[in-house]
């Protein structure tokens, strides 16, 4: 039996960030994940899965020491964000709030790699390339891995995604649903220079978005009915490009298709985040409609909050103190996550209907928001996590 202060199940972006933060607080940490991030290759094409990192998430990565590693790879800052439907449009800019940028678009694999590389600097952490097989215990978590390894720790953190084994073995239920639409992600290469704008255009069938990357690369996201997404996936590159050019707004420059993938849109919320001396973070606790790209940012907010609650190591010798710390974490994060999930649902439902009074109201709202002054600045700062 190998003993640690904390076991983190899941070496995803959220899990690796959590483990790195704990290592910086001088905890001994075991990370359990069957996969290790691939080494960075400078000439490689971008990963199709990308995230919009807001200012609060960048600050966390800086504090963890991973941002410098990540920036040495490749990141794309964006200074402008536009949302529109027909001629009703709202533009958010970094200049509105005297900030250098609104956020960064970064490949998921690179975020995970930067966290992993930084984590290797800490001798008190160990990465176990295996799957969780079983867990038991209350005051002391005992974990058995798929290769027979046995671990124990005073705290277990489930960061193993939407299909969390930790959550299931703890007996924590979930509520939620799948949306009627799916999303098609398309990685593209353009001849244009690196863009500083990300945009989303709403139409009757669902939104279409552009996410800029480095050196003219970019990512398109096309929300549509499930059967249409399945049809689009089967098209040749040339036929898919034709359909994209017909459907997407004129703001989209010419491009070549590199790859594509689809994913369902799901809302899921755990009935609780804490069970005895175990806790859930990130997608293991909540998944959100990706409409505004806030999923990873919420996960990083979980990490920052839990790190703050665990900074005092008194809980290592007092389970009551650990229980209080975990309860405080849940009371702080659960309402905030629920608020963002509900806000995304309101936006999704509002833009999914073609009932005339609703369409008129939402277009009026976009026009008013364009000139909302202080309120617009407040919304911008909130989206940045400030």
TIROBA-383048 format. One record per residue (C-alpha): residue in three letters; x negated, y, z negated. Coordinates in nm, 2 decimals. Example, Ala and Ser with C-alpha at 12.3 -4.5 7.8 and 13.67 -1.06 7.14 Angstrom:
<rec 'ALA',<-1.23,-0.45,-0.78>>
<rec 'SER',<-1.37,-0.11,-0.71>>
END
This chain:
<rec 'UNK',<0.00,0.00,0.00>>
<rec 'UNK',<-0.15,0.33,0.11>>
<rec 'UNK',<-0.05,0.63,-0.10>>
<rec 'UNK',<0.01,0.99,0.01>>
<rec 'UNK',<0.17,1.30,-0.13>>
<rec 'UNK',<0.40,1.32,0.18>>
<rec 'UNK',<0.50,1.10,0.47>>
<rec 'UNK',<0.63,1.27,0.78>>
<rec 'UNK',<0.81,1.04,1.01>>
<rec 'UNK',<0.80,1.19,1.36>>
<rec 'UNK',<0.50,1.36,1.53>>
<rec 'UNK',<0.71,1.58,1.75>>
<rec 'UNK',<0.66,1.96,1.76>>
<rec 'UNK',<0.86,2.01,1.44>>
<rec 'UNK',<0.71,1.71,1.26>>
<rec 'UNK',<0.35,1.80,1.36>>
<rec 'UNK',<0.40,2.16,1.25>>
<rec 'UNK',<0.54,2.03,0.91>>
<rec 'UNK',<0.24,1.80,0.86>>
<rec 'UNK',<-0.01,2.07,0.95>>
<rec 'UNK',<0.15,2.32,0.71>>
<rec 'UNK',<0.14,2.06,0.43>>
<rec 'UNK',<-0.23,1.98,0.51>>
<rec 'UNK',<-0.31,2.35,0.48>>
<rec 'UNK',<-0.15,2.34,0.14>>
<rec 'UNK',<-0.39,2.06,0.05>>
<rec 'UNK',<-0.14,1.78,0.04>>
<rec 'UNK',<-0.24,1.43,0.16>>
<rec 'UNK',<-0.01,1.36,0.46>>
<rec 'UNK',<0.08,1.05,0.66>>
<rec 'UNK',<0.23,1.11,1.00>>
<rec 'UNK',<0.42,0.82,1.16>>
<rec 'UNK',<0.47,0.82,1.53>>
<rec 'UNK',<0.41,0.55,1.79>>
<rec 'UNK',<0.28,0.80,2.04>>
<rec 'UNK',<-0.01,1.05,2.03>>
<rec 'UNK',<-0.01,1.36,2.25>>
<rec 'UNK',<-0.20,1.33,2.58>>
<rec 'UNK',<-0.52,1.53,2.61>>
<rec 'UNK',<-0.48,1.87,2.78>>
<rec 'UNK',<-0.59,1.88,3.15>>
<rec 'UNK',<-0.63,2.23,3.28>>
<rec 'UNK',<-0.54,2.14,3.64>>
<rec 'UNK',<-0.23,1.94,3.56>>
<rec 'UNK',<0.11,2.04,3.68>>
<rec 'UNK',<0.34,2.19,3.40>>
<rec 'UNK',<0.56,1.96,3.20>>
<rec 'UNK',<0.92,1.98,3.30>>
<rec 'UNK',<1.04,2.03,2.94>>
<rec 'UNK',<0.96,2.38,2.81>>
<rec 'UNK',<1.06,2.59,2.51>>
<rec 'UNK',<1.12,2.96,2.46>>
<rec 'UNK',<0.92,3.04,2.15>>
<rec 'UNK',<1.04,3.35,1.97>>
<rec 'UNK',<0.82,3.59,1.76>>
<rec 'UNK',<0.90,3.41,1.44>>
<rec 'UNK',<0.79,3.08,1.58>>
<rec 'UNK',<0.47,3.23,1.72>>
<rec 'UNK',<0.39,3.37,1.37>>
<rec 'UNK',<0.43,3.03,1.22>>
<rec 'UNK',<0.20,2.88,1.48>>
<rec 'UNK',<-0.05,3.15,1.41>>
<rec 'UNK',<-0.03,3.08,1.03>>
<rec 'UNK',<-0.08,2.71,1.10>>
<rec 'UNK',<-0.39,2.78,1.31>>
<rec 'UNK',<-0.25,2.63,1.62>>
<rec 'UNK',<-0.17,2.94,1.82>>
<rec 'UNK',<-0.53,3.00,1.92>>
<rec 'UNK',<-0.56,2.64,2.05>>
<rec 'UNK',<-0.24,2.68,2.24>>
<rec 'UNK',<-0.33,3.01,2.39>>
<rec 'UNK',<-0.65,2.86,2.52>>
<rec 'UNK',<-0.44,2.62,2.72>>
<rec 'UNK',<-0.16,2.81,2.89>>
<rec 'UNK',<0.13,3.02,2.77>>
<rec 'UNK',<0.36,3.26,2.95>>
<rec 'UNK',<0.48,3.57,2.76>>
<rec 'UNK',<0.81,3.73,2.87>>
<rec 'UNK',<0.91,4.09,2.81>>
<rec 'UNK',<1.25,4.09,2.97>>
<rec 'UNK',<1.57,3.88,2.93>>
<rec 'UNK',<1.87,3.93,3.16>>
<rec 'UNK',<2.22,3.78,3.14>>
<rec 'UNK',<2.49,3.85,3.39>>
<rec 'UNK',<2.81,3.74,3.56>>
<rec 'UNK',<2.90,3.90,3.89>>
<rec 'UNK',<2.82,4.27,3.85>>
<rec 'UNK',<2.84,4.27,3.47>>
<rec 'UNK',<2.49,4.26,3.33>>
<rec 'UNK',<2.30,4.30,3.01>>
<rec 'UNK',<1.92,4.34,3.01>>
<rec 'UNK',<1.70,4.30,2.70>>
<rec 'UNK',<1.35,4.43,2.70>>
<rec 'UNK',<1.06,4.44,2.46>>
<rec 'UNK',<1.04,4.81,2.51>>
<rec 'UNK',<1.38,4.85,2.35>>
<rec 'UNK',<1.23,4.74,2.01>>
<rec 'UNK',<0.88,4.86,2.07>>
<rec 'UNK',<0.74,4.51,2.08>>
<rec 'UNK',<0.47,4.37,2.32>>
<rec 'UNK',<0.70,4.08,2.42>>
<rec 'UNK',<1.02,3.91,2.35>>
<rec 'UNK',<0.88,3.56,2.33>>
<rec 'UNK',<0.68,3.29,2.52>>
<rec 'UNK',<0.78,3.01,2.75>>
<rec 'UNK',<0.55,2.71,2.67>>
<rec 'UNK',<0.55,2.35,2.77>>
<rec 'UNK',<0.66,2.11,2.50>>
<rec 'UNK',<0.37,1.88,2.55>>
<rec 'UNK',<0.12,2.16,2.50>>
<rec 'UNK',<0.28,2.28,2.18>>
<rec 'UNK',<0.26,1.93,2.04>>
<rec 'UNK',<-0.10,1.88,2.16>>
<rec 'UNK',<-0.22,2.21,2.00>>
<rec 'UNK',<-0.06,2.11,1.67>>
<rec 'UNK',<-0.21,1.76,1.69>>
<rec 'UNK',<-0.56,1.89,1.77>>
<rec 'UNK',<-0.54,2.13,1.48>>
<rec 'UNK',<-0.41,1.86,1.25>>
<rec 'UNK',<-0.72,1.65,1.32>>
<rec 'UNK',<-0.94,1.91,1.13>>
<rec 'UNK',<-0.79,1.79,0.80>>
<rec 'UNK',<-0.94,1.48,0.65>>
<rec 'UNK',<-0.65,1.43,0.41>>
<rec 'UNK',<-0.41,1.36,0.69>>
<rec 'UNK',<-0.37,1.03,0.88>>
<rec 'UNK',<-0.18,0.95,1.20>>
<rec 'UNK',<-0.02,0.61,1.21>>
<rec 'UNK',<0.06,0.50,1.57>>
<rec 'UNK',<0.36,0.28,1.48>>
<rec 'UNK',<0.74,0.29,1.43>>
<rec 'UNK',<0.93,0.31,1.11>>
<rec 'UNK',<1.07,-0.03,1.03>>
<rec 'UNK',<1.21,0.01,0.68>>
<rec 'UNK',<1.21,0.25,0.39>>
<rec 'UNK',<1.31,0.20,0.02>>
<rec 'UNK',<1.28,0.37,-0.31>>
<rec 'UNK',<1.42,0.68,-0.47>>
<rec 'UNK',<1.16,0.85,-0.69>>
<rec 'UNK',<0.89,0.70,-0.48>>
<rec 'UNK',<0.94,0.65,-0.10>>
<rec 'UNK',<0.81,0.32,0.03>>
<rec 'UNK',<0.78,0.28,0.40>>
<rec 'UNK',<0.71,-0.02,0.61>>
<rec 'UNK',<0.59,0.03,0.97>>
<rec 'UNK',<0.63,-0.19,1.28>>
<rec 'UNK',<0.27,-0.31,1.25>>
<rec 'UNK',<0.31,-0.42,0.89>>
<rec 'UNK',<0.14,-0.12,0.73>>
<rec 'UNK',<0.30,-0.01,0.40>>
<rec 'UNK',<0.29,0.35,0.28>>
<rec 'UNK',<0.42,0.53,-0.03>>
<rec 'UNK',<0.47,0.90,-0.11>>
<rec 'UNK',<0.66,1.12,-0.35>>
<rec 'UNK',<0.83,1.30,-0.05>>
<rec 'UNK',<0.95,1.16,0.28>>
<rec 'UNK',<1.03,1.40,0.56>>
<rec 'UNK',<1.24,1.29,0.86>>
<rec 'UNK',<1.14,1.48,1.17>>
<rec 'UNK',<1.21,1.20,1.42>>
<rec 'UNK',<1.46,1.36,1.64>>
<rec 'UNK',<1.83,1.34,1.72>>
<rec 'UNK',<1.84,0.96,1.70>>
<rec 'UNK',<1.66,0.97,1.36>>
<rec 'UNK',<1.58,0.63,1.21>>
<rec 'UNK',<1.51,0.81,0.88>>
<rec 'UNK',<1.86,0.96,0.88>>
<rec 'UNK',<2.03,0.63,0.95>>
<rec 'UNK',<1.83,0.44,0.69>>
<rec 'UNK',<1.91,0.71,0.43>>
<rec 'UNK',<2.28,0.66,0.51>>
<rec 'UNK',<2.33,1.02,0.61>>
<rec 'UNK',<2.61,1.07,0.86>>
<rec 'UNK',<2.66,1.32,1.14>>
<rec 'UNK',<2.93,1.52,1.30>>
<rec 'UNK',<2.94,1.67,1.65>>
<rec 'UNK',<3.01,1.60,2.01>>
<rec 'UNK',<2.88,1.59,2.36>>
<rec 'UNK',<2.97,1.87,2.59>>
<rec 'UNK',<3.14,1.80,2.93>>
<rec 'UNK',<2.84,1.94,3.11>>
<rec 'UNK',<2.48,1.83,3.15>>
<rec 'UNK',<2.17,2.02,3.24>>
<rec 'UNK',<1.94,1.96,3.53>>
<rec 'UNK',<1.58,2.09,3.48>>
<rec 'UNK',<1.38,2.15,3.79>>
<rec 'UNK',<1.01,2.23,3.78>>
<rec 'UNK',<0.91,2.46,4.06>>
<rec 'UNK',<0.60,2.64,4.21>>
<rec 'UNK',<0.64,2.98,4.38>>
<rec 'UNK',<0.40,3.20,4.57>>
<rec 'UNK',<0.49,3.49,4.34>>
<rec 'UNK',<0.26,3.61,4.06>>
<rec 'UNK',<0.35,3.51,3.70>>
<rec 'UNK',<0.68,3.66,3.60>>
<rec 'UNK',<0.76,3.84,3.28>>
<rec 'UNK',<1.14,3.79,3.29>>
<rec 'UNK',<1.37,3.50,3.21>>
<rec 'UNK',<1.73,3.52,3.32>>
<rec 'UNK',<2.06,3.34,3.30>>
<rec 'UNK',<2.34,3.38,3.56>>
<rec 'UNK',<2.69,3.27,3.46>>
<rec 'UNK',<2.93,3.13,3.72>>
<rec 'UNK',<3.25,2.92,3.71>>
<rec 'UNK',<3.07,2.58,3.71>>
<rec 'UNK',<2.82,2.68,3.44>>
<rec 'UNK',<2.50,2.89,3.39>>
<rec 'UNK',<2.19,2.89,3.60>>
<rec 'UNK',<1.86,2.99,3.43>>
<rec 'UNK',<1.50,3.07,3.53>>
<rec 'UNK',<1.22,3.03,3.29>>
<rec 'UNK',<0.88,3.17,3.40>>
<rec 'UNK',<0.55,2.98,3.35>>
<rec 'UNK',<0.19,3.05,3.44>>
<rec 'UNK',<0.04,3.12,3.79>>
<rec 'UNK',<0.38,3.12,3.97>>
<rec 'UNK',<0.51,2.80,3.82>>
<rec 'UNK',<0.86,2.81,3.67>>
<rec 'UNK',<1.15,2.60,3.54>>
<rec 'UNK',<1.51,2.62,3.66>>
<rec 'UNK',<1.79,2.49,3.45>>
<rec 'UNK',<2.13,2.42,3.62>>
<rec 'UNK',<2.43,2.35,3.40>>
<rec 'UNK',<2.71,2.16,3.57>>
<rec 'UNK',<2.97,1.89,3.54>>
<rec 'UNK',<2.81,1.55,3.46>>
<rec 'UNK',<2.91,1.39,3.79>>
<rec 'UNK',<2.76,1.68,3.98>>
<rec 'UNK',<2.43,1.66,3.79>>
<rec 'UNK',<2.41,1.29,3.87>>
<rec 'UNK',<2.47,1.37,4.24>>
<rec 'UNK',<2.20,1.65,4.24>>
<rec 'UNK',<1.95,1.41,4.09>>
<rec 'UNK',<1.97,1.17,4.38>>
<rec 'UNK',<1.91,1.44,4.65>>
<rec 'UNK',<1.57,1.47,4.83>>
<rec 'UNK',<1.36,1.77,4.74>>
<rec 'UNK',<1.46,1.95,5.06>>
<rec 'UNK',<1.83,1.89,5.00>>
<rec 'UNK',<1.81,1.99,4.64>>
<rec 'UNK',<1.63,2.30,4.73>>
<rec 'UNK',<1.90,2.39,4.98>>
<rec 'UNK',<2.17,2.35,4.72>>
<rec 'UNK',<1.98,2.55,4.46>>
<rec 'UNK',<1.92,2.84,4.71>>
<rec 'UNK',<2.29,2.83,4.80>>
<rec 'UNK',<2.41,2.84,4.43>>
<rec 'UNK',<2.14,3.04,4.25>>
<rec 'UNK',<2.13,3.42,4.26>>
<rec 'UNK',<1.92,3.62,4.50>>
<rec 'UNK',<1.67,3.70,4.21>>
<rec 'UNK',<1.53,3.35,4.26>>
<rec 'UNK',<1.22,3.37,4.48>>
<rec 'UNK',<1.12,3.10,4.73>>
<rec 'UNK',<0.98,2.79,4.57>>
<rec 'UNK',<0.88,2.43,4.61>>
<rec 'UNK',<1.02,2.15,4.39>>
<rec 'UNK',<0.77,1.96,4.18>>
<rec 'UNK',<1.00,1.74,3.96>>
<rec 'UNK',<1.34,1.72,3.81>>
<rec 'UNK',<1.51,1.56,3.51>>
<rec 'UNK',<1.86,1.58,3.35>>
<rec 'UNK',<1.97,1.57,2.99>>
<rec 'UNK',<2.31,1.58,2.81>>
<rec 'UNK',<2.43,1.88,2.61>>
<rec 'UNK',<2.49,1.77,2.25>>
<rec 'UNK',<2.59,1.93,1.92>>
<rec 'UNK',<2.51,1.72,1.61>>
<rec 'UNK',<2.48,1.82,1.25>>
<rec 'UNK',<2.38,1.59,0.96>>
<rec 'UNK',<2.63,1.58,0.68>>
<rec 'UNK',<2.34,1.65,0.44>>
<rec 'UNK',<1.97,1.73,0.47>>
<rec 'UNK',<1.86,1.57,0.15>>
<rec 'UNK',<1.88,1.22,-0.01>>
<rec 'UNK',<1.69,1.17,-0.34>>
<rec 'UNK',<1.33,1.25,-0.25>>
<rec 'UNK',<1.37,1.25,0.13>>
<rec 'UNK',<1.47,1.54,0.35>>
<rec 'UNK',<1.55,1.60,0.72>>
<rec 'UNK',<1.42,1.88,0.94>>
<rec 'UNK',<1.46,1.98,1.31>>
<rec 'UNK',<1.66,1.77,1.55>>
<rec 'UNK',<1.70,1.50,1.28>>
<rec 'UNK',<1.91,1.75,1.09>>
<rec 'UNK',<2.07,1.94,1.38>>
<rec 'UNK',<2.09,1.96,1.75>>
<rec 'UNK',<2.23,2.26,1.93>>
<rec 'UNK',<2.36,2.36,2.27>>
<rec 'UNK',<2.04,2.47,2.45>>
<rec 'UNK',<2.22,2.77,2.61>>
<rec 'UNK',<2.00,3.03,2.44>>
<rec 'UNK',<1.69,2.81,2.39>>
<rec 'UNK',<1.71,2.82,2.01>>
<rec 'UNK',<1.67,2.45,1.92>>
<rec 'UNK',<1.29,2.45,1.85>>
<rec 'UNK',<1.30,2.79,1.69>>
<rec 'UNK',<1.55,2.66,1.44>>
<rec 'UNK',<1.33,2.36,1.37>>
<rec 'UNK',<1.03,2.58,1.31>>
<rec 'UNK',<1.25,2.79,1.07>>
<rec 'UNK',<1.32,2.47,0.88>>
<rec 'UNK',<0.94,2.41,0.86>>
<rec 'UNK',<0.86,2.76,0.74>>
<rec 'UNK',<1.14,2.74,0.47>>
<rec 'UNK',<1.04,2.39,0.34>>
<rec 'UNK',<0.67,2.48,0.33>>
<rec 'UNK',<0.76,2.78,0.11>>
<rec 'UNK',<0.96,2.56,-0.12>>
<rec 'UNK',<0.68,2.31,-0.15>>
<rec 'UNK',<0.40,2.55,-0.20>>
<rec 'UNK',<0.41,2.50,-0.58>>
<rec 'UNK',<0.27,2.15,-0.63>>
<rec 'UNK',<0.44,2.11,-0.97>>
<rec 'UNK',<0.69,1.87,-0.80>>
<rec 'UNK',<0.42,1.61,-0.76>>
<rec 'UNK',<0.45,1.53,-1.13>>
<rec 'UNK',<0.82,1.63,-1.18>>
<rec 'UNK',<1.09,1.48,-0.96>>
<rec 'UNK',<1.34,1.73,-1.10>>
<rec 'UNK',<1.13,2.01,-0.95>>
<rec 'UNK',<1.12,1.83,-0.62>>
<rec 'UNK',<1.50,1.79,-0.63>>
<rec 'UNK',<1.54,2.16,-0.69>>
<rec 'UNK',<1.30,2.26,-0.41>>
<rec 'UNK',<1.48,2.03,-0.16>>
<rec 'UNK',<1.82,2.16,-0.27>>
<rec 'UNK',<1.71,2.52,-0.22>>
<rec 'UNK',<1.58,2.44,0.12>>
<rec 'UNK',<1.92,2.28,0.22>>
<rec 'UNK',<2.12,2.57,0.08>>
<rec 'UNK',<1.91,2.82,0.28>>
<rec 'UNK',<1.88,2.64,0.61>>
<rec 'UNK',<2.21,2.46,0.65>>
<rec 'UNK',<2.43,2.78,0.68>>
<rec 'UNK',<2.18,2.95,0.91>>
<rec 'UNK',<2.17,2.65,1.14>>
<rec 'UNK',<2.55,2.62,1.14>>
<rec 'UNK',<2.58,2.99,1.22>>
<rec 'UNK',<2.36,2.96,1.52>>
<rec 'UNK',<2.53,2.64,1.64>>
<rec 'UNK',<2.87,2.80,1.61>>
<rec 'UNK',<2.75,3.11,1.79>>
<rec 'UNK',<2.63,2.90,2.08>>
<rec 'UNK',<2.96,2.72,2.09>>
<rec 'UNK',<3.15,3.05,2.11>>
<rec 'UNK',<2.93,3.17,2.40>>
<rec 'UNK',<2.96,2.84,2.57>>
<rec 'UNK',<3.34,2.82,2.55>>
<rec 'UNK',<3.38,3.19,2.63>>
<rec 'UNK',<3.19,3.15,2.96>>
<rec 'UNK',<3.34,2.81,3.04>>
<rec 'UNK',<3.69,2.94,3.10>>
<rec 'UNK',<3.83,3.10,3.41>>
<rec 'UNK',<4.14,3.24,3.24>>
<rec 'UNK',<4.17,3.59,3.38>>
<rec 'UNK',<4.20,3.79,3.06>>
<rec 'UNK',<3.90,3.61,2.91>>
<rec 'UNK',<3.68,3.67,3.22>>
<rec 'UNK',<3.77,4.03,3.22>>
<rec 'UNK',<3.69,4.06,2.85>>
<rec 'UNK',<3.35,3.89,2.88>>
<rec 'UNK',<3.25,4.10,3.17>>
<rec 'UNK',<3.35,4.41,2.99>>
<rec 'UNK',<3.15,4.28,2.69>>
<rec 'UNK',<2.84,4.24,2.91>>
<rec 'UNK',<2.88,4.59,3.04>>
<rec 'UNK',<2.93,4.74,2.70>>
<rec 'UNK',<2.63,4.54,2.55>>
<rec 'UNK',<2.41,4.70,2.82>>
<rec 'UNK',<2.47,5.04,2.65>>
<rec 'UNK',<2.51,4.92,2.29>>
<rec 'UNK',<2.20,5.10,2.16>>
<rec 'UNK',<2.13,5.01,1.80>>
<rec 'UNK',<2.35,4.70,1.81>>
<rec 'UNK',<2.17,4.57,2.11>>
<rec 'UNK',<1.84,4.62,1.94>>
<rec 'UNK',<1.96,4.43,1.64>>
<rec 'UNK',<2.07,4.14,1.85>>
<rec 'UNK',<1.73,4.14,2.02>>
<rec 'UNK',<1.55,4.13,1.69>>
<rec 'UNK',<1.77,3.85,1.56>>
<rec 'UNK',<1.70,3.64,1.87>>
<rec 'UNK',<1.33,3.69,1.82>>
<rec 'UNK',<1.37,3.56,1.46>>
<rec 'UNK',<1.28,3.90,1.31>>
END
